[in-house]
């Protein structure tokens, strides 16, 4: 197994444990990159100023560099350093923090009524619901939410090196249409969304008024909501299927759903790994990393490190001082972490409310092809796994 294959393996955690025991930071000669597998190494690399989110000589992947999806990619705060990272983050992060849980619950209730049987079709719950909620919070009209969810799934193909030419073509088309929708919103309907007004106000306060970067990062919010939250919801459903007793616990004590989702984020991370690129020669834990080196950070492995979480291989709803690297840490820690957890919590609550033990719910799954994401695909009755 390689660290990339582990992301979608049925159970990668024994493999991760072996890596941690061998060395928390080691060079893989076959993959020609460094692998950080324990919590200390992952935390150190994520915080290191010379370990960047993109290679200095390749700010945009060559496969998408010439299209509109590449233009959006190049403006995403999570794919940049310095001002191009900090300015949009300073505008968007306070708005994300301002969203109240009650607003999410209300939005989820409205969106659920438009879904196609989310209990029997988990795809709707995992992908359509979170993106629709985020798009609604931004201010896109309710009549466009399902369209937007499809466009965002198309766009996220540009983020994966596994995507083929047809998928990348769809990503560029999706990016074009999303840009059009946000341009229309900013021209006419910005006042209808408290969330968007907050972003615009924060941007004015720091003298940030980059229209193209704003649109790119609004699309970025949707794309991050799409895959990471889909994986979080899906892996929570996997946990419930594997541990039916938890379903009874959730019905008895609904407040435990928040603990369930938070522990799933640690125990079976939707984002298994991420990368950093060394901009300048540096030394980390006695290892010399040269400029141009790549470091693969196994976030899911760090979550299972006893240094960060005692008794890491036990699933504990009431885990104290839980540490989760699934959303990163340091200057690029995901600013939407709490929002993702809240949306996932509300989605699972919907599933639990409609769940009946006697019904024939999808209970087999495999994982969607990915080098870093862990997103289950569920199968109904006679469907065959691909």
Order of alpha helices (4+ residues) and beta strands (2+ residues): alpha-alpha-beta-beta-alpha-beta-alpha-alpha-alpha-alpha-alpha-alpha-alpha-alpha-alpha-alpha-beta-beta-beta-beta-alpha-alpha-beta-beta
